[in-house]
Amino acid sequence: MSVQTLVKSKVSQEETLRISGSEAVVRCLIAEGVDVLYGYPGGAIMPVYDALYKFQDQIHHVLTRHEQGAAHAAQGFARISGRVGVAIATSGPGATNLVTGIADAQIDSTPLVCITGQVGVHLLGSDAFQETDIVGISTPVTKWNHQVTCAEEIPEVLAKAFYIARSGRPGPVLIDITKNAQFEMLDFKYKPCTGIRSYTPEPKIKQEDLSAAAELLNGAKKPFLIWGQGIILSQAEKELKAFIEHTGIPAAWTILGASAIDTDHPLNVGMVGMHGNYAPNMLTNECDVLLAVGMRFDDRVTGNLETYAKQAKIIHIEIDPAEVDKNVKTDVAVLGDAKKALMALRELCAPNNHADWLNRFAELHGIEEEKIIHKDLYPTKPGLTMGEVIRSINEYTQGQAAVVTDVGQHQMIACRYAEFKRTKSNITSGGLGTMGFALPAAIGAKMAAPDRTVVAVIGDGGYQMNIQELGTIFQTKAAVKIVLLNNNFLGMVRQWQQLFFDKRYASTELINPEFGLIANAYHIPAKKVTQREDLNEAVAEMLTHQGPYFLEVVVEPEANVFPMIPSGASVSEIRLS
C-alpha cells in the first residue's frame, strides 16, 4: 500500500443532501480538506466508520493500534504540514485513551480535531456500557469541546471545530457525537466557519506598542531575542530572519521553535532552557532588552523566576493574551500575529550591528564546545554517545530530515545537536513531555510529508510505551526511520537520581527485550550497533533503505546530558558538569 496524502475535491458548499448524521460527519471532514485521519473503531462510533467505508477514495483512514497512537499521529501530521490533524475514537476507554494526546496538543499549540462516539442520548448519565463524560474530562485540555446530540447540529459544530482548532493560537478541539445523532437523518448543507461572536483569535496589533518596543530595541546595547513555536505557527520564519539580520540581535530558540532558522545562521546562538546552550542561558541574565517572540516563558526556559532577566526590559510578542504577564512581567506587550508584528517592528528599528555583544556569545560557546560539545560529538572513550549518533545522521541528511523525538535524554541531545535547514523539522513533545510520542508522531509526519526523510529518535523507555505502532508502520508501509538509543535505563530520571539522590537508581533500570526481533516480527528490517566503527555504515544503510527501518544503537548506560539547569535554579547557575 502506497503512503501518500490524497488530494480530492471538496463537497460543494451549496449542495443539500438528505443523509445520515454519520455521513454528514464524513462529508464535513472532506469539505474541510481532510484526506487522512487516524483512529480506532468501536461500537459507539461504528456508524461513522460505516460511512467512511463509502468514501475510501476521498479520505484515508489509518488504523493505529491504540487511540493514544492516533492522537500522536494526528499531531505529527499537523506539526509538519501546518494543517489540522484529525483523530477518531469510540466512547469510554477509546475516548479517554485520546486524552494524553489531546493534553499534549493543548500545551504545544497543535491544531487537532478529535471526534468521539458516545452512547445514545437516552442513555446519557445512566452509566451505560462504555459511557464516560469525555466532554467533562477533556474540558481542561481542549481549546473547545462540544457534545452533539442530534444530527442537525453536526455541520455547524464541525465547521466551528476546525475554525477554532486552526485559528489564533491553535489547539485541540473535541466533538463528542451520540450514537442516535449518527443514525438520524438531516438535510445536509455545509458552510465553513469564518468567525464566532465573542471569539477573537488574533488581537489587532497596536501601533503604540510597536513604537514602544522599537524605542527600547533602538536604545539597547545588549539586546537578545528568544523565539518559540509561534514563529513556525505564524509562518514567520522569513520575517524573523530578516528582523535579526536588520537589527543584528543575537537570537536563541526554545525546543519547539527549533528549525525556524537554519541551525548554522551566524545570529542563531543556540537553545535556551534546562539542557540548552551555555551562552544563551547565561546571557539571559546579562542582556538589557529581552525580546520574546511566540514563546510562553515556561519553567524549563526561565528557571527561577525570582532571578530571571531582572536587569532587562522585557518585550513580549504573543498572539494569546493569557500568556502575557503570566510568568514574566513584561515592559511592552505586543499582542498579535508574530509575522505581522515582526514585519512592522522591523520598519521601526534602525539597522544595527552588535558585534561585541555577539562575540560574548561566541566566547561562552567556546567554553561549552571545549567542555561538552566536542566530547559528545567526537568521543574517544569506549562507549558510544548519543551525540555522535545524531552527528552521523546530520552528515547523511545535511539538515534536510525531519527529526521526531520522544522524551528524555535522547530528546535533549537530538534538540541540541540536530542540524536543520528546513522549518517544521523538529517534532517533539515540549510542554507535556509525553513518553510514547515519537513513534506514532513520526508515522503522521511521514504521511503528511512523504517526500521528506523522517527520523524517529527514541529512548528505550519511551519506545516501549507505544511500540505497538510498529503494526501501523507495517500496515501502511510508512517509511519511518527508527533510531533507538538504548542505554537500558530511564535515562533522564536516572541522571537526576545520580546527581540529586546519591545514585539511588530506584525503578529506572530496564531489562529490555531483543528490539530487533520485535521489528522483524513486523517485517521491518533491523540492525543493532554496539561498536563505533559500525555506526556510520549502519546509519547510511538505514537512510538509503526505501521503506521503514529500525536501527538500535547501544549507548553508554550512565552518560549525562549537560549543560543542565537544576530544577529551581537560576538560568545563570547552569552546570557544565
MARVEXKE-949878 format. One line per 10 residues: for each residue x, y, z of C-alpha. Coordinates in steps of 0.001 Angstrom, whole numbers, always signed. Example, Ala and Ser with C-alpha at 12.3 -4.5 7.8 and 13.67 -1.06 7.14 Angstrom:
# residues 2
+12300,-4500,+7800 ~ +13670,-1060,+7140
# end
This chain:
# residues 577
+0,+0,+0 ~ +1418,+3387,-1003 ~ +1600,+6017,+1739 ~ +503,+9227,+80 ~ -1702,+12119,+1060 ~ -4807,+12095,-1108 ~ -5937,+15293,-2791 ~ -9635,+15294,-3660 ~ -12273,+17845,-4441 ~ -14295,+19322,-1602
-18018,+18952,-1160 ~ -19817,+21937,-2648 ~ -20950,+24421,-61 ~ -24226,+24831,-1951 ~ -25026,+21115,-2047 ~ -28026,+19991,+11 ~ -28483,+16274,+646 ~ -30751,+14080,+2761 ~ -28217,+11924,+4573 ~ -27440,+10345,+7951
-25523,+12126,+10688 ~ -22630,+9698,+10256 ~ -22330,+10504,+6559 ~ -22581,+14183,+7429 ~ -19514,+13814,+9661 ~ -17501,+12365,+6779 ~ -18706,+14973,+4302 ~ -17775,+17739,+6763 ~ -14259,+16333,+7000 ~ -13919,+16195,+3222
-15232,+19754,+2923 ~ -12505,+20857,+5347 ~ -9858,+19256,+3157 ~ -9211,+16273,+5408 ~ -7754,+13416,+3388 ~ -6033,+11457,+6168 ~ -7268,+10690,+9670 ~ -6174,+8361,+12428 ~ -8370,+6245,+14635 ~ -9667,+3051,+16142
-13228,+1784,+15650 ~ -15719,+719,+18298 ~ -19427,+355,+18935 ~ -20368,+3990,+19604 ~ -18548,+5332,+16533 ~ -19383,+2447,+14181 ~ -21903,+4385,+12076 ~ -19198,+6927,+11177 ~ -16832,+4116,+10241 ~ -19543,+2639,+8051
-19841,+5994,+6302 ~ -16071,+6246,+5936 ~ -16145,+2939,+4081 ~ -18163,+4597,+1309 ~ -15615,+7411,+865 ~ -12360,+5443,+773 ~ -11425,+7129,-2497 ~ -11546,+10563,-840 ~ -10388,+10067,+2720 ~ -7778,+7632,+4018
-8346,+6212,+7498 ~ -5225,+4927,+9239 ~ -5876,+2197,+11779 ~ -3492,+2801,+14662 ~ -3001,+164,+17364 ~ -4020,+2424,+20234 ~ -6068,+5603,+20468 ~ -3144,+7446,+22054 ~ -1200,+6487,+18941 ~ -3973,+8006,+16824
-3792,+11315,+18688 ~ +18,+11496,+18442 ~ -44,+10515,+14755 ~ -2533,+13325,+14110 ~ -166,+15655,+15992 ~ +2805,+14630,+13856 ~ +681,+15155,+10734 ~ -295,+18643,+11914 ~ +3163,+19693,+13072 ~ +4942,+19003,+9778
+2108,+20102,+7462 ~ +577,+23058,+9314 ~ -2854,+21516,+8690 ~ -5404,+20316,+11237 ~ -4790,+16749,+12365 ~ -7827,+14514,+12897 ~ -8250,+11590,+15294 ~ -11345,+9478,+15857 ~ -12299,+7012,+18590 ~ -15229,+5293,+20224
-16771,+6111,+23589 ~ -15493,+5243,+27056 ~ -11915,+3902,+27012 ~ -11498,+4821,+23349 ~ -12185,+8450,+24170 ~ -10147,+8503,+27376 ~ -7168,+6964,+25568 ~ -7096,+10098,+23388 ~ -6739,+12404,+26369 ~ -2940,+12278,+26707
-2518,+13247,+23056 ~ -5130,+15990,+23432 ~ -3373,+17400,+26503 ~ -67,+17291,+24630 ~ -1608,+19165,+21696 ~ -3106,+21778,+24012 ~ +113,+22790,+25711 ~ +2102,+22605,+22443 ~ -486,+24579,+20412 ~ -1161,+21855,+17843
-4341,+22127,+15735 ~ -6298,+18927,+16308 ~ -9922,+17857,+15850 ~ -10849,+14733,+17795 ~ -14190,+13048,+17127 ~ -15544,+10540,+19629 ~ -18629,+8400,+19614 ~ -20970,+8423,+22578 ~ -23840,+6273,+23823 ~ -27343,+7202,+22673
-28870,+10336,+24161 ~ -31427,+8294,+26114 ~ -28578,+6516,+27913 ~ -26559,+9595,+28919 ~ -25965,+9647,+32655 ~ -27059,+6046,+33157 ~ -23565,+4519,+33414 ~ -24236,+2604,+30227 ~ -21637,+274,+28747 ~ -18590,+2308,+27641
-20165,+5591,+28701 ~ -17857,+8244,+30065 ~ -18209,+12013,+30292 ~ -15437,+12799,+27812 ~ -16608,+16411,+27470 ~ -16146,+16903,+31205 ~ -12856,+15012,+31244 ~ -11373,+16894,+28284 ~ -12545,+20399,+29202 ~ -9253,+21395,+30915
-7137,+20185,+27959 ~ -9088,+21395,+24926 ~ -9438,+24758,+23260 ~ -13132,+23943,+22821 ~ -15313,+20871,+23128 ~ -18952,+20072,+22456 ~ -21370,+17190,+22638 ~ -23667,+16680,+19642 ~ -26969,+15009,+20496 ~ -28911,+15457,+17245
-27860,+15155,+13618 ~ -28850,+18704,+12628 ~ -26014,+20097,+14789 ~ -23234,+18235,+13026 ~ -22358,+20574,+10103 ~ -22258,+23762,+12166 ~ -20425,+22193,+15094 ~ -17729,+20601,+12929 ~ -17259,+23834,+10973 ~ -16688,+25639,+14288
-14351,+22883,+15437 ~ -11995,+23297,+12510 ~ -12102,+27086,+12687 ~ -11278,+27134,+16390 ~ -8579,+24461,+16099 ~ -6609,+26276,+13383 ~ -7217,+29967,+14189 ~ -5278,+32232,+16528 ~ -3188,+30145,+18865 ~ -4002,+26670,+17516
-5131,+23866,+19743 ~ -7185,+20687,+20105 ~ -10959,+20528,+19843 ~ -13069,+17506,+20820 ~ -16518,+16776,+19386 ~ -18490,+14008,+21089 ~ -21374,+12641,+18990 ~ -24103,+10448,+20449 ~ -24964,+7290,+18535 ~ -28515,+8381,+17803
-27198,+11568,+16148 ~ -25072,+9399,+13877 ~ -28118,+7387,+12746 ~ -30569,+10291,+12410 ~ -31242,+11865,+9002 ~ -30724,+15542,+8191 ~ -30815,+17925,+5251 ~ -27062,+18393,+4853 ~ -25531,+21638,+3711 ~ -22010,+22639,+4700
-20803,+26165,+5277 ~ -17259,+26708,+6585 ~ -16965,+28838,+9716 ~ -15277,+32209,+9255 ~ -15948,+33802,+12616 ~ -17557,+33312,+16016 ~ -19103,+36050,+18123 ~ -17042,+36806,+21245 ~ -14061,+34830,+19928 ~ -11165,+36968,+18714
-8448,+34598,+17558 ~ -5971,+37284,+16570 ~ -5701,+40557,+18507 ~ -5140,+43665,+16416 ~ -1617,+44965,+16863 ~ -1452,+48421,+18437 ~ +904,+50913,+16843 ~ +1820,+52444,+20196 ~ +3044,+49051,+21436 ~ +5219,+48623,+18360
+6643,+52116,+18822 ~ +7435,+51439,+22493 ~ +9141,+48159,+21585 ~ +11176,+49804,+18828 ~ +12306,+52558,+21187 ~ +13657,+50012,+23659 ~ +15393,+47983,+20947 ~ +16930,+51024,+19264 ~ +18444,+52118,+22564 ~ +19666,+48678,+23608
+23359,+47826,+23930 ~ +22855,+44136,+24672 ~ +19552,+43085,+23071 ~ +18608,+39402,+22996 ~ +15775,+37645,+21147 ~ +14205,+34312,+22105 ~ +11747,+32741,+19707 ~ +9352,+29856,+20161 ~ +6946,+27817,+18088 ~ +4824,+30900,+17449
+7259,+31735,+14631 ~ +6536,+28423,+12910 ~ +2776,+28557,+13551 ~ +2504,+32047,+12058 ~ +4852,+31145,+9172 ~ +7120,+33995,+10217 ~ +10438,+32281,+9507 ~ +11477,+34730,+6761 ~ +10340,+37710,+8803 ~ +12322,+36585,+11850
+15449,+36080,+9786 ~ +15041,+39478,+8126 ~ +14464,+41128,+11510 ~ +17561,+39780,+13241 ~ +19738,+40439,+10190 ~ +18446,+44025,+10083 ~ +18920,+44687,+13799 ~ +21950,+42458,+14445 ~ +20271,+40954,+17518 ~ +21519,+37517,+18690
+18624,+35050,+18732 ~ +18008,+31779,+20570 ~ +15231,+29229,+20423 ~ +13053,+27108,+22634 ~ +12851,+23442,+21667 ~ +9547,+23922,+19834 ~ +10991,+26872,+17944 ~ +13908,+24847,+16582 ~ +14328,+24738,+12790 ~ +12602,+28096,+12152
+16042,+29487,+11294 ~ +18950,+27439,+9969 ~ +20996,+25965,+12784 ~ +24203,+27464,+11396 ~ +22897,+31018,+10922 ~ +25513,+33405,+12406 ~ +22918,+35118,+14605 ~ +21448,+31819,+15836 ~ +23146,+31436,+19218 ~ +21539,+28174,+20297
+18876,+26749,+22558 ~ +17621,+28131,+25865 ~ +16251,+26024,+28665 ~ +17179,+23338,+31158 ~ +19528,+21478,+28791 ~ +20069,+24357,+26392 ~ +23314,+26007,+25435 ~ +25606,+27698,+27922 ~ +25810,+31124,+26265 ~ +22116,+31969,+25719
+21188,+30773,+29189 ~ +23964,+32687,+30942 ~ +23492,+35862,+28921 ~ +19756,+35963,+29539 ~ +20769,+37482,+32858 ~ +23147,+39999,+31205 ~ +21071,+41379,+28319 ~ +19489,+44832,+28680 ~ +16462,+44181,+26433 ~ +14889,+40740,+26041
+12535,+40312,+23079 ~ +10416,+37145,+23334 ~ +8506,+36138,+20209 ~ +5882,+33392,+20156 ~ +7012,+31680,+23347 ~ +5394,+31338,+26717 ~ +8131,+31670,+29356 ~ +7608,+28185,+30762 ~ +9633,+26997,+33746 ~ +12081,+24948,+31663
+13125,+28167,+29926 ~ +13095,+30573,+32857 ~ +14416,+28534,+35763 ~ +13965,+30533,+38966 ~ +11582,+33380,+38119 ~ +12931,+35454,+41004 ~ +16245,+35858,+39153 ~ +15159,+35599,+35506 ~ +16311,+38562,+33391 ~ +15639,+41044,+36193
+18140,+43512,+34697 ~ +16378,+43578,+31318 ~ +13429,+45354,+29795 ~ +11054,+42637,+28554 ~ +9199,+42843,+25235 ~ +6744,+40039,+24530 ~ +5180,+39445,+21091 ~ +2374,+36944,+21610 ~ -956,+36056,+19981 ~ -2506,+34660,+23173
-3227,+37382,+25758 ~ -3368,+34741,+28503 ~ +382,+34157,+28152 ~ +1363,+37798,+28641 ~ +2474,+38580,+32207 ~ +1526,+35036,+33263 ~ +5035,+34122,+34381 ~ +7335,+37007,+33446 ~ +6244,+40633,+33831 ~ +6623,+42495,+30551
+7520,+46135,+29972 ~ +5970,+46145,+26498 ~ +3440,+43598,+25260 ~ +2720,+43412,+21532 ~ -435,+41354,+21146 ~ -956,+39863,+17715 ~ +381,+37616,+14989 ~ +4175,+37185,+15095 ~ +4571,+37514,+11323 ~ +2739,+40828,+11156
+4394,+42129,+14322 ~ +7942,+41399,+13143 ~ +7300,+42959,+9736 ~ +6002,+46145,+11334 ~ +8665,+46237,+14053 ~ +11485,+45900,+11547 ~ +10329,+49099,+9838 ~ +10635,+50970,+13127 ~ +14025,+49567,+14160 ~ +17262,+51115,+12976
+19814,+48865,+11257 ~ +22444,+47826,+13762 ~ +25379,+45566,+14448 ~ +26000,+44278,+17944 ~ +29358,+42663,+17146 ~ +30871,+42986,+20635 ~ +27769,+41562,+22254 ~ +27630,+38709,+19739 ~ +31287,+37960,+20476 ~ +30313,+37428,+24114
+28052,+34583,+22975 ~ +30922,+33173,+20925 ~ +33246,+33247,+23939 ~ +30854,+31295,+26129 ~ +30084,+28896,+23291 ~ +33810,+28176,+23108 ~ +33749,+27092,+26749 ~ +30809,+24756,+26099 ~ +32496,+23441,+22938 ~ +35637,+22521,+24881
+33972,+21070,+27962 ~ +30918,+19320,+26458 ~ +30126,+19548,+22760 ~ +33351,+18129,+21292 ~ +33283,+15216,+23737 ~ +29644,+14474,+22883 ~ +30129,+14582,+19113 ~ +33685,+13240,+18766 ~ +34202,+10965,+21772 ~ +37359,+8966,+22341
+36067,+6835,+25214 ~ +34936,+3258,+24537 ~ +31177,+3676,+24842 ~ +29042,+5169,+22084 ~ +27445,+8548,+22836 ~ +24016,+9758,+21793 ~ +25646,+12876,+20360 ~ +27793,+11010,+17824 ~ +24692,+9156,+16571 ~ +22982,+12490,+15895
+26173,+13769,+14233 ~ +26202,+10757,+11921 ~ +22562,+11350,+10978 ~ +23387,+15017,+10287 ~ +26203,+14061,+7945 ~ +23939,+11914,+5804 ~ +20816,+14086,+5839 ~ +22527,+17510,+5515 ~ +19926,+19175,+7689 ~ +17025,+18172,+5419
+15458,+15487,+7640 ~ +12530,+15898,+9980 ~ +13621,+14625,+13387 ~ +10858,+13324,+15646 ~ +11896,+12775,+19248 ~ +10360,+11213,+22301 ~ +11093,+12487,+25813 ~ +14234,+12052,+27851 ~ +17995,+12319,+27427 ~ +17866,+11418,+23734
+15363,+14259,+23184 ~ +17683,+16841,+24682 ~ +20692,+15504,+22771 ~ +18753,+15498,+19489 ~ +17421,+19011,+20065 ~ +20918,+20238,+20940 ~ +22789,+18656,+18044 ~ +20403,+18023,+15149 ~ +21125,+20297,+12191 ~ +18169,+21874,+10436
+17981,+23608,+7067 ~ +14164,+23424,+6749 ~ +11399,+24665,+9003 ~ +8927,+22300,+10697 ~ +11749,+19786,+11131 ~ +11888,+19371,+14909 ~ +8815,+17480,+16087 ~ +8756,+16670,+19774 ~ +6606,+16774,+22883 ~ +7562,+20025,+24575
+5250,+21176,+27328 ~ +3667,+17904,+28440 ~ +6777,+15783,+27963 ~ +4895,+12696,+26751 ~ +6851,+9472,+26573 ~ +5495,+7366,+23726 ~ +5007,+10410,+21490 ~ +7689,+9820,+18861 ~ +6784,+6572,+17108 ~ +3162,+7447,+16225
+4022,+11117,+15616 ~ +6663,+10028,+13104 ~ +4029,+7996,+11246 ~ +1789,+11055,+10959 ~ +4714,+13232,+9887 ~ +5799,+10819,+7171 ~ +2271,+10502,+5798 ~ +1870,+14275,+5696 ~ +5249,+14749,+4005 ~ +6031,+11543,+2081
+8849,+13294,+201 ~ +10800,+14036,+3387 ~ +13151,+11815,+5363 ~ +11556,+11310,+8780 ~ +13824,+10003,+11528 ~ +12299,+8998,+14857 ~ +14915,+9226,+17620 ~ +13649,+7356,+20659 ~ +14875,+6057,+24012 ~ +14309,+2503,+25170
+11809,+3661,+27792 ~ +9544,+5776,+25588 ~ +9784,+3305,+22710 ~ +8045,+628,+24743 ~ +5124,+2868,+25623 ~ +3705,+2783,+22089 ~ +5799,+57,+20465 ~ +2597,-1483,+19084 ~ +2510,+1247,+16438 ~ +5100,-803,+14572
+1973,-2588,+13394 ~ +703,+651,+11878 ~ +4033,+1127,+10110 ~ +3855,-2429,+8778 ~ +307,-1985,+7512 ~ +774,+1448,+5936 ~ +4373,+929,+4773 ~ +5198,+4379,+6133 ~ +8954,+4734,+5547 ~ +9842,+5909,+9036
+13485,+5525,+10088 ~ +13555,+4481,+13750 ~ +16724,+5126,+15740 ~ +16589,+3583,+19205 ~ +19233,+4976,+21561 ~ +19383,+2188,+24115 ~ +21079,+2805,+27456 ~ +18985,+243,+29382 ~ +17813,+2998,+31689 ~ +15104,+5561,+32025
+17997,+7879,+31350 ~ +16776,+11301,+32381 ~ +15302,+10052,+35653 ~ +18495,+8089,+36301 ~ +20552,+11271,+35704 ~ +18576,+13117,+38335 ~ +18910,+10169,+40716 ~ +22660,+10235,+40181 ~ +23042,+13975,+40689 ~ +20463,+14658,+43389
+19578,+11321,+45031 ~ +23049,+9806,+45701 ~ +22799,+7301,+42827 ~ +19782,+5540,+44281 ~ +18544,+4151,+40965 ~ +15038,+3379,+42130 ~ +12980,+1706,+39366 ~ +14933,+3203,+36478 ~ +16982,+233,+35220 ~ +15332,-1599,+32330
+15642,-5262,+31407 ~ +14966,-4940,+27705 ~ +13940,-7414,+25006 ~ +15658,-8018,+21679 ~ +14235,-4993,+19944 ~ +15458,-6107,+16526 ~ +13430,-9309,+16732 ~ +10309,-7294,+17542 ~ +10913,-5103,+14477 ~ +11482,-8209,+12365
+8194,-9651,+13607 ~ +6545,-6653,+11945 ~ +8618,-7286,+8800 ~ +10733,-4185,+9395 ~ +14478,-4588,+8657 ~ +16619,-4116,+11751 ~ +20241,-3674,+12744 ~ +21987,-3341,+16104 ~ +25180,-1317,+16592 ~ +27420,-1734,+19619
+30778,-567,+18176 ~ +31774,+2900,+16947 ~ +33335,+1607,+13741 ~ +29961,+184,+12634 ~ +27886,+3308,+13243 ~ +28263,+5328,+10047 ~ +27707,+2345,+7770 ~ +24556,+1383,+9676 ~ +23172,+4934,+9525 ~ +23867,+5073,+5789
+22118,+1737,+5242 ~ +19091,+2925,+7218 ~ +18759,+6215,+5366 ~ +19178,+4719,+1898 ~ +16680,+1908,+2517 ~ +13438,+2571,+644 ~ +10989,+1511,+3359 ~ +10809,+1632,+7152 ~ +13943,+669,+9046 ~ +14867,+25,+12686
+18340,+847,+13988 ~ +19263,+149,+17600 ~ +22395,+1819,+18929 ~ +23626,+707,+22336 ~ +24983,+3795,+24102 ~ +26688,+4446,+27423 ~ +24368,+3444,+30258 ~ +25327,+6216,+32674 ~ +26109,+9175,+30436 ~ +24593,+12521,+31423
+23265,+15465,+29432 ~ +24983,+18758,+30107 ~ +24712,+21731,+30338 ~ +21946,+21471,+32896 ~ +19980,+23964,+34938 ~ +18966,+22206,+38159 ~ +15264,+22444,+38963 ~ +14503,+25739,+40690 ~ +17926,+27231,+39944 ~ +18655,+30418,+38049
+19491,+30210,+34343 ~ +22887,+31692,+35186 ~ +23547,+28763,+37546 ~ +23701,+26398,+34587 ~ +26041,+23467,+35198 ~ +28652,+22204,+32741 ~ +29251,+19021,+34729
# end
